[in-house]
Amino acid sequence: MLPYGRQSISDADIDAVVAALRGDWLTTGPLVAELEQRIGELAGGHRAVSCTSGTAALHMAYAAAGVGPGDEVVCTPMTFVASASGASLLGASVVFADIDPETGLIDPDAVAAAVGERTKVVTAVDYAGQPADYGRLQPLANEVGALTLADAAHSIGATLDGRPVGDLADMTTFSFFPTKNLTTGEGGAAVFRDPALAQRAHEFHFIGLVRDPARFRMTDEGPWHQEVHELGVNYRLTDVASALGLSQLNRLEAFKRRRAEIVARYDERLADVPGLALPGRRPGADPVWHLYPVRVLEGRRREVYDRMRAAGIGVQVNYIPVYWHPVYADLGHRRGACPNAEAFYAQELSLPLFPDLTDDDVDRVVDALRAALR
Ligand SMILES: *Cc1c(COP(=O)(O)O)cnc(C)c1O
């Protein structure tokens, strides 16, 4: 089965991991700091905090923002559940705002209708690798004293109007899961425009430990002294994983180029296929294409999904609207709330897209899709 996404691991990646294993630090060492430095530089020159997954990064960002009971987080439903669940875990209510039907990105008009006095964070997802419309989302958040959060699990390395992902929202989170644009196995990071938020995120993911003597509230017990002021978790990324991440970062530009080539080939070869809508484009975006999300029209998505799978093509569906999950249904969220997202979901099919996919593979996918739609 040709997968829909897959990591690309080079000899250099393997050598980097082996070197880390032979070194002094398996975790909390210099490679973690170096990875955070490099991600921060890539993402607009802001401080990055690494962590164990994209899900952890979202939890960490919401915790840094001080999200808690009584707060609302406005979020797209066209995403993986973690974009919303990090806020729910902290006791906030999630308000889902509908998407643009062409791009799958959160619709600023829907956000304008959803924000209010209780809104603490507005969360967009850079669906498929195209940045959302932060130029409109930021003022909407600012007006009610909320922060913007970009779930950039799909879009590390992308830009919007020349500005890098990481510089587009107050907080930006990344995932380094194997199917994403670069991998550390499991892993993630968050980037913050406000250094104070980054410090809070760092402490949250580091068990809440405070090691700066200037901030001690107890009498200093000695050289071993450290204090906990707020509860935290251990979401630390290891040096072994960071070694892989650093090596993968050297390849990100090449990954981006190859993903764009594959997208161009799909675009060209699928342009005239009836019953199919190709991914909508976001003006001003230079994406890193993580997904190639076509829409299968005329109610034929399930049939086409089954035929592609039977032909050995591992297509995927991204995503079931978040509020359909029983955990959100149990909280009172009802189907029908975001009609564009539900219509998008009903038609969406993600075709295989990863850097090591060959042109022949792409042509095989195209032929199988044409046959499935006949
Ligand atoms: C993958 C993904 C996540 C979660 O990342 P993990 O590293 O798998 O925990 C969150 N949001 C989106 C949009 C994702 O695609």
Ligand as a Chemical Component Dictionary entry (heavy atoms), coordinates in Angstrom:
data_LIG
# 
_chem_comp.id                   LIG 
_chem_comp.type                 NON-POLYMER 
_chem_comp.pdbx_formal_charge   0 
_chem_comp.three_letter_code    LIG 
# 
loop_
_chem_comp_atom.comp_id 
_chem_comp_atom.atom_id 
_chem_comp_atom.alt_atom_id 
_chem_comp_atom.type_symbol 
_chem_comp_atom.charge 
_chem_comp_atom.model_Cartn_x 
_chem_comp_atom.model_Cartn_y 
_chem_comp_atom.model_Cartn_z 
_chem_comp_atom.pdbx_ordinal 
LIG C1 C1 C 0 -0.516 16.124 13.709 1  
LIG C2 C2 C 0 -1.353 17.251 14.177 2  
LIG C3 C3 C 0 -1.440 17.606 15.537 3  
LIG C4 C4 C 0 -0.856 16.776 16.642 4  
LIG O1 O1 O 0 0.492  16.499 16.507 5  
LIG P1 P1 P 0 1.103  15.172 17.183 6  
LIG O2 O2 O 0 2.572  15.403 17.057 7  
LIG O3 O3 O 0 0.624  14.011 16.376 8  
LIG O4 O4 O 0 0.653  15.117 18.579 9  
LIG C5 C5 C 0 -2.167 18.731 15.878 10 
LIG N1 N1 N 0 -2.793 19.462 14.951 11 
LIG C6 C6 C 0 -2.749 19.144 13.650 12 
LIG C7 C7 C 0 -3.458 20.012 12.660 13 
LIG C8 C8 C 0 -2.047 18.018 13.211 14 
LIG O5 O5 O 0 -2.033 17.694 11.923 15 
# 
loop_
_chem_comp_bond.comp_id 
_chem_comp_bond.atom_id_1 
_chem_comp_bond.atom_id_2 
_chem_comp_bond.value_order 
_chem_comp_bond.pdbx_ordinal 
LIG C1 C2 SING 1  
LIG C2 C3 SING 2  
LIG C2 C8 DOUB 3  
LIG C3 C4 SING 4  
LIG C3 C5 DOUB 5  
LIG C4 O1 SING 6  
LIG O1 P1 SING 7  
LIG P1 O2 DOUB 8  
LIG P1 O3 SING 9  
LIG P1 O4 SING 10 
LIG C5 N1 SING 11 
LIG N1 C6 DOUB 12 
LIG C6 C7 SING 13 
LIG C6 C8 SING 14 
LIG C8 O5 SING 15 
# 
